[in-house]
């Protein structure tokens, strides 16, 4: 089983008891504001999401990790890699993503988890290039992207929802662990 430990976090595959806390995170409008069209997700949608994330692990050799706080065992959300099929110009890349419950914001968890995920991608999985995609105005995500050392590659728009997106990238030659 693939696991990554950071000083404060455990990044791991999904367990059955992660469904309810992840559904709570997905049901928070503050969390979902910058995701797709901003709609919250219910328990059934979250279950389908987790199932899809686990399938991506099987298909790609990477996926979205459940992020657990080492100190308390709480599920904080997710971070990891996915194939951004929704955005044709980035669909050949591995994209890094994160989503944490609002109570975990502002504590550096997203940056810590994303850094560990980037190292996993470039050093463990042999991926040569990783992108990050976020909506214009999502300053918190842009801050994480900057901490990862990623550079702005292009501006585009979401093919379904039409809102502006930024695509950042980093490759193995630019990465400093």
Backbone as numpy.savetxt, mean C-alpha at the origin, in Angstrom:
# Nx Ny Nz CAx CAy CAz Cx Cy Cz
6.06 -18.82 5.19 5.21 -17.63 5.19 6.10 -16.39 5.19
5.76 -15.42 4.39 6.52 -14.19 4.26 6.13 -13.21 5.36
7.13 -12.81 6.13 6.93 -11.81 7.18 8.12 -10.87 7.19
7.85 -9.64 7.56 8.90 -8.63 7.73 8.67 -7.97 9.07
9.72 -7.88 9.85 9.66 -7.15 11.12 10.43 -5.85 10.98
9.83 -4.79 11.45 10.49 -3.50 11.57 10.57 -3.22 13.08
11.15 -2.11 13.49 11.21 -1.86 14.93 9.86 -1.88 15.64
8.78 -1.47 14.94 7.47 -1.39 15.60 6.38 -2.22 14.96
6.66 -2.81 13.82 5.59 -3.43 13.03 5.95 -4.85 12.59
4.91 -5.62 12.37 5.01 -6.92 11.72 4.19 -6.83 10.44
4.85 -7.04 9.31 4.17 -7.11 8.02 4.04 -8.59 7.70
2.82 -9.05 7.49 2.57 -10.48 7.36 1.40 -10.73 6.43
1.21 -11.99 6.09 0.05 -12.40 5.30 -1.20 -12.27 6.16
-2.35 -12.37 5.53 -3.63 -12.11 6.17 -4.15 -13.32 6.94
-4.75 -13.06 8.10 -5.41 -14.08 8.92 -6.91 -13.84 8.89
-7.69 -14.86 9.21 -9.14 -14.72 9.22 -9.61 -13.63 10.17
-8.93 -13.47 11.30 -9.38 -12.48 12.28 -8.97 -11.05 11.91
-8.36 -10.86 10.74 -8.04 -9.51 10.24 -9.24 -8.87 9.54
-10.22 -9.67 9.16 -11.34 -9.15 8.37 -12.08 -8.03 9.08
-12.51 -8.24 10.30 -13.31 -7.22 11.00 -12.54 -5.92 11.20
-11.29 -5.95 11.70 -10.59 -4.68 11.86 -10.29 -3.99 10.53
-10.01 -4.77 9.46 -9.77 -4.13 8.16 -11.07 -3.54 7.62
-12.18 -4.22 7.85 -13.48 -3.68 7.42 -13.78 -2.37 8.16
-13.42 -2.29 9.43 -13.60 -1.03 10.18 -12.77 0.08 9.56
-11.55 -0.22 9.17 -10.69 0.78 8.52 -11.32 1.22 7.21
-11.78 0.27 6.40 -12.38 0.58 5.10 -13.72 1.29 5.22
-14.36 1.22 6.38 -15.66 1.87 6.59 -15.52 3.32 7.05
-14.30 3.78 7.26 -14.05 5.14 7.74 -13.90 6.09 6.55
-14.80 7.07 6.41 -14.72 8.00 5.27 -13.41 8.78 5.23
-12.80 9.04 6.40 -11.52 9.76 6.41 -10.43 8.92 5.74
-10.45 7.63 5.99 -9.45 6.73 5.40 -9.67 6.60 3.90
-10.92 6.46 3.50 -11.23 6.15 2.10 -11.31 7.39 1.21
-11.20 8.55 1.79 -11.33 9.81 1.03 -10.47 9.83 -0.23
-9.24 9.35 -0.17 -8.31 9.42 -1.29 -8.28 8.15 -2.13
-9.11 7.16 -1.81 -9.09 5.87 -2.51 -10.20 5.83 -3.55
-9.83 5.54 -4.79 -10.79 5.42 -5.89 -11.77 6.58 -5.91
-13.06 6.31 -5.71 -14.05 7.39 -5.75 -14.41 7.89 -4.36
-13.68 7.42 -3.34 -13.89 7.90 -1.98 -14.95 7.15 -1.19
-15.60 6.19 -1.82 -16.64 5.44 -1.10 -16.03 4.47 -0.11
-16.71 4.30 1.00 -16.28 3.32 1.99 -16.62 1.92 1.50
-16.00 0.93 2.11 -16.24 -0.46 1.77 -16.84 -1.17 2.99
-17.72 -2.13 2.71 -18.35 -2.87 3.80 -17.58 -4.17 4.05
-18.12 -4.98 4.95 -17.47 -6.23 5.33 -17.30 -7.17 4.14
-18.33 -7.32 3.33 -18.26 -8.21 2.17 -17.23 -7.74 1.15
-17.21 -6.43 0.89 -16.23 -5.89 -0.05 -14.81 -6.07 0.48
-14.64 -5.86 1.77 -13.32 -6.05 2.38 -12.89 -7.51 2.30
-13.81 -8.42 2.52 -13.48 -9.85 2.40 -13.02 -10.18 0.98
-13.70 -9.62 -0.02 -13.29 -9.84 -1.41 -11.92 -9.21 -1.67
-11.69 -8.03 -1.10 -10.38 -7.38 -1.26 -9.27 -8.27 -0.70
-9.44 -8.75 0.52 -8.41 -9.59 1.15 -8.19 -10.86 0.35
-9.26 -11.45 -0.15 -9.13 -12.65 -0.99 -8.32 -12.33 -2.24
-8.58 -11.19 -2.87 -7.86 -10.78 -4.07 -6.38 -10.51 -3.74
-6.14 -9.87 -2.58 -4.75 -9.60 -2.18 -3.98 -10.88 -1.96
-4.61 -11.86 -1.36 -3.96 -13.15 -1.13 -3.71 -13.87 -2.46
-4.64 -13.76 -3.40 -4.43 -14.37 -4.73 -3.25 -13.74 -5.44
-3.08 -12.43 -5.25 -1.95 -11.75 -5.89 -0.63 -12.29 -5.35
-0.60 -12.61 -4.04 0.60 -13.25 -3.49 0.91 -14.54 -4.26
-0.12 -15.34 -4.50 0.07 -16.61 -5.20 0.48 -16.40 -6.65
-0.12 -15.40 -7.30 0.13 -15.16 -8.72 1.44 -14.44 -8.99
1.77 -13.44 -8.16 2.90 -12.56 -8.44 4.12 -12.81 -7.55
3.91 -13.47 -6.43 5.01 -13.64 -5.48 5.16 -12.45 -4.54
4.23 -11.55 -4.63 4.16 -10.41 -3.72 2.71 -9.98 -3.61
2.43 -9.11 -2.65 1.07 -8.64 -2.46 1.02 -7.64 -1.32
-0.17 -7.46 -0.80 -0.37 -6.52 0.30 -0.24 -7.27 1.62
0.60 -6.75 2.48 0.79 -7.29 3.82 -0.23 -6.70 4.78
-0.69 -7.50 5.71 -1.38 -6.96 6.88 -0.30 -6.32 7.75
-0.58 -5.14 8.30 0.37 -4.43 9.16 -0.13 -4.53 10.59
0.66 -5.19 11.43 0.30 -5.41 12.82 1.28 -4.65 13.72
0.76 -3.99 14.73 1.63 -3.32 15.70 2.24 -4.38 16.61
3.55 -4.39 16.73 4.22 -5.39 17.57 3.85 -5.21 19.04
3.70 -3.98 19.48 3.45 -3.72 20.90 2.09 -4.23 21.37
1.08 -4.14 20.50 -0.28 -4.46 20.93 -0.92 -5.61 20.17
-0.37 -5.97 19.01 -0.99 -6.99 18.17 -2.16 -6.47 17.35
-2.43 -5.17 17.41 -3.54 -4.58 16.65 -3.23 -4.57 15.16
-4.26 -4.77 14.34 -4.13 -4.58 12.90 -4.23 -3.08 12.62
-3.18 -2.52 12.03 -3.16 -1.09 11.72 -3.66 -0.82 10.31
-3.62 -1.82 9.43 -4.03 -1.64 8.04 -3.19 -2.52 7.14
-2.78 -1.97 5.98 -1.95 -2.74 5.07 -0.88 -1.87 4.44
0.12 -2.54 3.93 1.11 -1.98 3.01 1.56 -3.13 2.14
2.15 -2.82 1.02 2.66 -3.89 0.18 2.70 -3.49 -1.27
2.74 -4.49 -2.11 2.89 -4.32 -3.55 1.68 -4.89 -4.26
1.33 -4.25 -5.37 0.23 -4.75 -6.20 0.52 -4.38 -7.64
-0.19 -5.02 -8.56 -0.11 -4.70 -9.98 -1.20 -3.66 -10.26
-0.82 -2.43 -10.66 -1.80 -1.37 -10.86 -2.52 -1.48 -12.21
-3.30 -2.52 -12.35 -3.99 -2.78 -13.62 -4.96 -1.67 -14.01
-5.44 -0.91 -13.03 -6.39 0.17 -13.31 -5.76 1.31 -14.12
-4.43 1.40 -14.11 -3.73 2.49 -14.78 -2.83 1.90 -15.86
-3.30 1.89 -17.12 -2.58 1.19 -18.18 -1.10 1.55 -18.30
-0.74 2.82 -18.13 0.66 3.20 -18.30 1.58 2.71 -17.18
1.01 2.19 -16.11 1.81 1.67 -15.00 1.55 0.18 -14.77
0.73 -0.44 -15.59 0.29 -1.82 -15.35 1.42 -2.84 -15.43
2.55 -2.47 -16.02 3.69 -3.41 -16.10 4.58 -3.32 -14.86
4.29 -2.37 -13.97 5.11 -2.14 -12.80 4.52 -2.76 -11.55
5.36 -2.92 -10.55 4.88 -3.22 -9.20 4.68 -1.87 -8.52
3.52 -1.70 -7.90 3.21 -0.45 -7.22 3.15 -0.69 -5.72
3.65 0.26 -4.96 3.61 0.18 -3.51 2.37 0.94 -3.02
1.73 0.40 -2.00 0.51 1.02 -1.47 0.47 0.85 0.04
-0.34 1.67 0.68 -0.56 1.56 2.12 -1.92 2.14 2.43
-2.50 1.65 3.49 -3.76 2.18 4.03 -3.79 1.81 5.51
-3.83 2.82 6.34 -3.86 2.61 7.78 -5.10 3.24 8.37
-5.57 2.68 9.47 -6.67 3.28 10.20 -6.28 4.66 10.69
-7.24 5.56 10.78 -6.97 6.96 11.14 -6.29 7.08 12.49
-6.58 6.17 13.42 -5.96 6.25 14.74 -4.46 5.97 14.69
-3.96 5.47 13.55 -2.54 5.17 13.40 -1.80 6.20 12.56
-2.49 7.24 12.12 -1.87 8.28 11.31 -0.94 9.14 12.16
0.03 9.75 11.50 0.88 10.73 12.14 1.92 10.16 13.09
2.14 8.86 13.04 3.08 8.22 13.95 4.26 7.58 13.21
4.32 7.78 11.90 5.42 7.23 11.11 5.25 5.78 10.70
4.10 5.18 11.02 3.90 3.77 10.67 3.87 3.53 9.16
3.20 4.42 8.42 3.11 4.24 6.97 4.50 4.29 6.35
5.31 5.24 6.76 6.67 5.35 6.21 7.52 4.14 6.59
7.41 3.70 7.82 8.18 2.54 8.29 7.79 1.29 7.51
6.50 1.07 7.35 6.02 -0.11 6.61 6.36 -0.01 5.13
6.21 1.17 4.55 6.50 1.35 3.12 7.98 1.17 2.83
8.84 1.67 3.71 10.29 1.49 3.53 10.65 0.01 3.55
10.10 -0.73 4.50 10.36 -2.17 4.58 9.84 -2.88 3.33
8.69 -2.45 2.82 8.12 -3.04 1.61 8.98 -2.74 0.39
9.50 -1.52 0.30 10.36 -1.16 -0.82 11.64 -2.00 -0.80
12.24 -2.16 0.37 13.42 -3.02 0.49 13.10 -4.46 0.08
11.94 -4.95 0.52 11.48 -6.29 0.16 11.38 -6.43 -1.36
10.80 -5.43 -2.01 10.61 -5.48 -3.47 11.94 -5.50 -4.20
12.81 -4.57 -3.86 14.04 -4.39 -4.63 15.14 -5.36 -4.25
15.17 -5.79 -3.00 16.26 -6.66 -2.56 15.86 -8.12 -2.46
14.66 -8.39 -1.98 14.24 -9.78 -1.79 13.59 -10.35 -3.04
12.71 -9.60 -3.66 11.95 -10.11 -4.81 12.61 -9.82 -6.15
13.69 -9.05 -6.16 14.40 -8.79 -7.40 13.64 -7.92 -8.39
12.72 -7.14 -7.89 11.98 -6.20 -8.74 12.89 -5.01 -9.00
13.05 -4.61 -10.26 13.99 -3.55 -10.61 13.43 -2.15 -10.45
12.08 -2.03 -10.44 11.46 -0.71 -10.43 10.13 -0.80 -9.69
9.87 0.19 -8.86 8.62 0.25 -8.11 8.02 1.64 -8.30
6.71 1.69 -8.46 6.02 2.97 -8.57 5.09 3.15 -7.37
4.72 4.39 -7.15 3.68 4.74 -6.18 2.73 5.69 -6.89
1.45 5.47 -6.71 0.42 6.27 -7.38 -0.46 6.87 -6.31
-0.62 8.19 -6.35 -1.53 8.81 -5.39 -2.25 9.99 -6.03
-3.38 10.32 -5.43 -4.20 11.42 -5.93 -3.57 12.75 -5.59
-3.74 13.70 -6.49 -3.31 15.07 -6.23 -4.04 15.57 -4.99
-3.32 16.20 -4.10 -3.90 16.72 -2.86 -3.71 15.82 -1.66
-3.32 14.57 -1.89 -3.09 13.63 -0.79 -1.68 13.86 -0.26
-1.54 14.91 0.54 -0.23 15.34 1.02 0.44 14.29 1.91
-0.34 13.56 2.69 0.24 12.54 3.57 0.93 11.45 2.74
0.27 10.99 1.68 0.89 9.98 0.82 2.09 10.54 0.09
2.00 11.78 -0.36 3.14 12.39 -1.04 4.35 12.47 -0.10
4.09 12.74 1.17 5.17 12.80 2.15 5.85 11.43 2.30
5.06 10.36 2.34 5.63 9.01 2.43 6.47 8.72 1.18
5.94 9.07 0.02 6.66 8.84 -1.24 8.01 9.55 -1.22
8.04 10.78 -0.75 9.30 11.53 -0.68 10.29 10.83 0.26
9.79 10.36 1.41 10.67 9.66 2.35 11.26 8.40 1.75
10.56 7.79 0.81 11.05 6.59 0.13 12.12 6.92 -0.91
12.30 8.19 -1.22 13.28 8.60 -2.22 12.79 8.47 -3.65
11.47 8.37 -3.81 10.90 8.23 -5.15 10.82 9.61 -5.82
10.91 9.62 -7.13 10.81 10.87 -7.89 9.52 10.89 -8.70
8.99 12.08 -8.90 7.79 12.25 -9.71 8.12 11.91 -11.15
7.40 10.95 -11.68 7.64 10.53 -13.05 6.66 11.19 -14.01
5.40 11.27 -13.59 4.41 11.89 -14.47 3.12 12.18 -13.72
2.36 13.08 -14.30 1.00 13.35 -13.84 0.07 12.75 -14.88
-1.01 12.18 -14.39 -2.00 11.57 -15.28 -3.36 11.72 -14.61
-4.35 11.02 -15.10 -5.63 11.04 -14.40 -6.19 9.63 -14.32
-7.00 9.43 -13.30 -7.59 8.11 -13.09 -8.50 7.81 -14.28
-8.32 6.67 -14.93 -9.09 6.37 -16.13 -10.59 6.18 -15.88
-10.99 5.88 -14.66 -12.40 5.68 -14.35 -13.00 6.92 -13.69
-12.31 7.45 -12.67 -12.88 8.52 -11.86 -12.45 9.91 -12.31
-11.42 10.00 -13.15 -11.05 11.27 -13.76 -10.24 12.22 -12.89
-9.96 11.86 -11.65 -9.20 12.80 -10.82 -7.70 12.69 -11.12
-6.99 13.80 -10.89 -5.55 13.80 -11.18 -4.78 12.86 -10.27
-3.80 12.18 -10.88 -2.93 11.26 -10.16 -1.47 11.63 -10.42
-0.65 11.36 -9.43 0.80 11.47 -9.58 1.39 10.07 -9.55
2.31 9.82 -10.46 3.02 8.55 -10.49 4.48 8.84 -10.16
4.95 8.25 -9.06 6.33 8.38 -8.63 7.01 7.05 -8.89
8.34 7.06 -9.02 9.06 5.82 -9.29 10.43 5.84 -8.63
10.94 4.65 -8.44 12.32 4.46 -8.00 12.79 3.14 -8.60
14.06 3.10 -9.00 14.57 1.81 -9.47 15.75 1.41 -8.59
16.21 0.22 -8.82 17.23 -0.37 -7.96 18.48 0.49 -7.89
18.84 1.16 -9.02 20.05 1.98 -9.02 19.91 3.24 -8.17
18.68 3.68 -7.92 18.43 4.88 -7.11 18.19 4.57 -5.64
17.94 3.33 -5.34 17.52 2.94 -4.00 18.70 2.88 -3.03
18.48 3.45 -1.86 19.47 3.36 -0.77 18.77 2.83 0.46
19.12 1.62 0.87 18.48 0.99 2.03 18.88 1.69 3.32
